Amino acid sequence: PAVGSDVYVVYVRYQTGGSFSTTHGAWAIVGVYQTGEEAKQIRQSITDKTFEGYTPWEGYFQHLQGTGIEYMQVEP
């Protein structure tokens, strides 16, 4: 995106760990999108488990804790 462009960052927070420990609040950026509507669609696909892509929040010890969208403006 060009400098000055509006973008929408979709992220997830999730729990992860193993047999002897648990980490709450791990997070990952899912993607950066040019429109808020596209970001909302991606967020919905994560919620309804139809998202196709890398999903570090899915696994035996992993659990989705939440999703979010942050509006940002591209800076130089």
Beta strands, then each sheet from edge to edge (+ up, - down):
strand 1: 6-17
strand 2: 22-33
strand 3: 63-73
sheet 1: 2+ 1- 3+
end
